[in-house]
Amino acid sequence: MRRLSIPALSILHALAGGVRYGFHVIDATGLPSGTVYPVLSRLERDGLVKSTWEEETGAHAAGRPARRYYKVTAAGEKALRDATAQYQALVPAFGRKK
């Protein structure tokens, strides 16, 4: 598995924290939609998240389009743990003086 980018890590972290759909991911991460949706597609392609569409009748009754809900897979949870550990290991290096 290749290394997760900071945006991908942020999105996985938001989804693992209970965020469930695209606009909610945008709000939770502060990332623009032009970043969020391509990253979600890549994460799903790589098996790190899984998506399902909401029933249209319920969404339309609420006066909105159907939402696509995302959930972190077991592989995504492992990737999130591994990437978080890798990035945390880098943080002390940035504070060192030469």
C-alpha positions in Angstrom: 0.0 0.0 0.0 1.3 3.4 -0.9 1.7 6.2 1.7 -1.4 8.3 2.4 -1.3 12.0 1.7 -2.2 14.5 4.4 -5.6 15.1 2.8 -6.3 11.4 2.6 -5.2 10.9 6.2 -7.5 13.8 7.2 -10.4 12.4 5.4 -9.9 8.9 6.8 -9.6 10.4 10.3 -12.9 12.4 9.8 -14.7 9.3 8.6 -13.4 7.2 11.4 -14.6 9.9 13.8 -18.2 9.5 12.6 -18.3 11.8 9.6 -20.4 10.1 7.0 -21.0 12.0 3.7 -19.1 14.4 1.4 -20.3 17.8 2.6 -19.7 16.7 6.2 -16.2 15.7 5.3 -15.6 19.1 3.7 -16.8 20.8 6.9 -14.8 18.5 9.2 -11.5 18.8 7.3 -11.7 22.2 5.8 -10.6 20.8 2.5 -12.2 22.0 -0.7 -14.6 19.7 -2.6 -12.1 19.5 -5.5 -9.8 17.7 -3.1 -12.3 15.7 -1.0 -14.2 13.9 -3.8 -11.2 12.7 -5.8 -9.5 11.5 -2.5 -12.7 9.7 -1.5 -12.8 8.0 -4.9 -9.2 6.9 -4.6 -9.8 5.6 -1.0 -12.7 3.6 -2.2 -10.8 2.3 -5.2 -8.0 1.2 -2.8 -10.5 -0.6 -0.5 -10.0 1.8 2.4 -13.5 3.1 2.4 -16.8 1.8 1.2 -19.8 3.9 0.1 -23.5 3.4 -0.2 -26.2 5.6 -1.5 -29.1 6.8 0.7 -32.6 5.8 -0.4 -33.8 8.6 -2.7 -37.3 8.6 -1.3 -36.1 9.5 2.2 -33.8 12.2 0.8 -36.4 13.7 -1.4 -38.9 13.7 1.5 -36.3 15.8 3.4 -36.1 18.1 0.4 -32.6 17.3 -0.7 -30.7 15.0 -3.1 -29.7 11.5 -1.9 -26.4 11.4 -0.1 -23.5 9.0 -0.6 -22.4 7.7 2.8 -18.8 6.6 3.4 -17.5 4.1 5.9 -13.9 3.2 6.8 -13.2 -0.5 6.1 -11.0 -2.7 8.2 -8.1 -2.1 5.7 -8.8 1.6 6.0 -8.6 1.5 9.8 -5.2 -0.2 9.6 -4.0 2.3 7.0 -5.1 5.1 9.2 -3.3 3.7 12.3 -0.1 3.0 10.2 -0.1 6.5 8.5 -0.8 8.3 11.8 2.1 6.5 13.4 4.4 7.4 10.4 3.5 11.1 10.5 3.7 11.3 14.3 7.2 9.8 14.0 8.2 12.7 11.7 7.0 15.5 14.0 10.0 15.5 16.3 12.3 15.8 13.4 10.8 19.2 12.5 11.6 20.6 15.9 15.3 19.7 15.9 17.9 22.4 15.6 20.9 21.7 13.3 
